[in-house]
Amino acid sequence: AAGGPPRTLLLGIDQAEEMTGLAPDDAAELEGLLRLILSMPPPPDIRLVLTVRDDSIDATRERLIALGLAPEAIATWRLHRLPRTRLRDVITGPATAAAQAGWPLQLKGKLVEELAQAAAETSGEGGDALPILAVALQRLIVEHRTPTGEITLPASEAKSFLHGAVKAAVDAALTAAEAAEDDLRRLIIPRLATWDSQTGGEGVAKRVVASAERLFEGDRNVLRPLADALVTQRLLTSSQTEVGTIYEVAHEALLRVAPLAHLIFQRREKFELQRVLLGEARDWVASGEATGRLGRQGERLKDAQALL
């Protein structure tokens, strides 16, 4: 509009693999936005920059191609995991900043090395080191910081402390909310987590965004204190939107470690049945709720009723 040279707009989408697990309404909204971008005549020159987990690259590429993006227009770069030396910086950098701000925080060199090594071992192919390390460091301050800022955790306990940090945070939330593990299951499954059977070998756990209205509807309102306690522990996030408060798991890595990993994995077949039932329900509504589209009977109907 200013008559200058054409501009290039970079549109960044982090954790773009979540596009493949959106609810139907959200997926339609995203597809409409992307189709609009792809159909815009130049200028401007628009480039999408997406970050995607390794196990979701193919599914994300297929989604973009289905939206009209030519396969040859998609370039892929592999972002390798952080080297152990950078994990050390992730630990010491914030500690230095805290000290400079007048809030002393002292971690001994051996403890830092052991924490970095333990975090590196959690990376695997999923690259989950940073979110788990974040939870561990938060708990380290809560449980092991003296008034003078010294961290008292022995270096020999760093590995077990980091690997158990998420469970410890969950246990703290359960205690604060006077809740049980079954309450945790009801809160998270299936309204804040699902199972994507199309990704990876056996599939992967994926997070789901839920409104407070849906998350705490009816007798589920008793789960609100647990949700708030999990937010305090930084395992859930809550934010205000135009439609009210929404909740989501802080990072999918938290769904892949104890105690949530087992709860979700053992219900993976039920998640798949839920996906099929939701598809059948949408087809039924689209048909005008025609009786002839109600195809479940016998054992298949019992399976659906049992899941509900």
Salt bridges, closest charged atoms under 4 A:
GLU18 OE2 - ARG207 NE 2.74
GLU31 OE1 - ARG35 NH1 3.71
GLU31 OE2 - ARG63 NH1 3.90
ASP45 OD2 - ARG47 NH2 2.74
ASP54 OD2 - ARG78 NH2 2.89
ASP55 OD2 - ARG53 NH2 3.26
ASP89 OD2 - ARG86 NE 3.29
GLU113 OE1 - ARG84 NH2 3.19
GLU113 OE2 - ARG88 NE 2.78
GLU114 OE2 - LYS110 NZ 3.17
GLU121 OE1 - LYS159 NZ 3.44
GLU125 OE2 - ARG81 NH2 3.65
ASP128 OD1 - ARG53 NH1 3.73
ASP128 OD1 - ARG256 NH2 2.72
GLU143 OE2 - ARG139 NH2 2.55
GLU143 OE1 - HIS144 NE2 3.91
GLU150 OE2 - LYS108 NZ 3.80
ASP171 OD2 - LYS167 NZ 3.01
ASP182 OD1 - ARG185 NH2 2.85
ASP196 OD2 - LYS206 NZ 3.10
GLU217 OE2 - ARG191 NH1 2.75
GLU217 OE2 - ARG214 NH1 3.69
ASP219 OD1 - ARG186 NH2 3.72
GLU248 OE1 - ARG207 NH1 3.80
GLU252 OE1 - ARG256 NH1 3.90
GLU272 OE2 - ARG275 NH2 2.47
GLU280 OE1 - ARG296 NE 2.78
GLU280 OE2 - ARG300 NH2 3.36
GLU299 OE2 - LYS302 NZ 3.75
